[in-house]
């Protein structure tokens, strides 16, 4: 199932894709705000929320069971 995450060859489970997804959403938030699709007020709510979610992911990243050596 899981492989050695220390070598950079992690499995493809969702927990390993979360930070990348949050970065894409962060950029998309500012792009949509700049294009006027979402309001500046909403951008001001979304981007700090994404930063907090990314921090929580990093804080609890040791909880991944798929690559946990047994």
C-alpha positions as CSV (number, residue, x, y, z in Angstrom):
1,X,0.0,0.0,0.0
2,X,2.1,2.8,1.3
3,X,5.7,3.4,0.3
4,X,8.6,5.2,2.0
5,X,7.4,8.9,2.1
6,X,10.9,10.0,3.1
7,X,12.2,9.2,-0.4
8,X,9.5,11.3,-2.1
9,X,7.6,8.3,-3.5
10,X,4.5,8.6,-1.4
11,X,1.3,7.0,-2.3
12,X,-1.4,8.9,-4.1
13,X,-3.9,9.1,-1.3
14,X,-5.8,12.4,-0.6
15,X,-3.8,13.3,2.5
16,X,-0.7,13.8,0.3
17,X,-2.5,16.1,-2.1
18,X,-4.0,18.4,0.4
19,X,-1.3,21.1,0.5
20,X,-1.2,21.3,-3.3
21,X,-5.0,21.6,-3.5
22,X,-4.9,24.4,-0.9
23,X,-2.2,26.3,-2.9
24,X,-4.3,26.0,-6.1
25,X,-7.4,27.3,-4.2
26,X,-5.4,30.1,-2.7
27,X,-4.3,31.3,-6.2
28,X,-7.7,30.8,-7.6
29,X,-9.2,32.9,-4.8
30,X,-7.1,35.9,-5.8
31,X,-7.6,35.4,-9.5
32,X,-11.4,35.3,-9.1
33,X,-11.3,38.3,-6.9
34,X,-9.2,40.2,-9.4
35,X,-11.5,39.3,-12.2
36,X,-14.5,40.5,-10.2
37,X,-16.2,37.0,-10.0
38,X,-16.1,37.2,-6.2
39,X,-16.1,40.3,-4.0
40,X,-13.0,41.6,-2.3
41,X,-14.7,41.0,1.0
42,X,-15.1,37.3,0.3
43,X,-11.5,37.1,-0.8
44,X,-10.6,38.6,2.6
45,X,-12.4,35.7,4.2
46,X,-11.3,32.9,2.0
47,X,-7.5,33.4,1.9
48,X,-6.9,33.4,5.7
49,X,-9.1,30.4,5.9
50,X,-7.0,28.5,3.4
51,X,-3.8,29.5,5.3
52,X,-5.3,28.1,8.5
53,X,-6.3,24.9,6.8
54,X,-2.8,24.5,5.4
55,X,-1.3,25.1,8.9
56,X,-3.6,22.5,10.4
57,X,-2.7,20.0,7.7
58,X,1.0,20.5,8.5
59,X,0.4,20.2,12.2
60,X,-1.5,17.0,12.0
61,X,0.4,15.5,9.0
62,X,1.8,12.8,11.2
63,X,-1.6,11.2,11.4
64,X,-1.4,9.6,7.9
65,X,-1.9,5.9,8.3
66,X,-1.1,4.9,4.7
67,X,2.6,5.5,5.0
68,X,3.1,4.7,8.6
69,X,5.8,2.0,8.9
70,X,4.5,-1.0,10.8
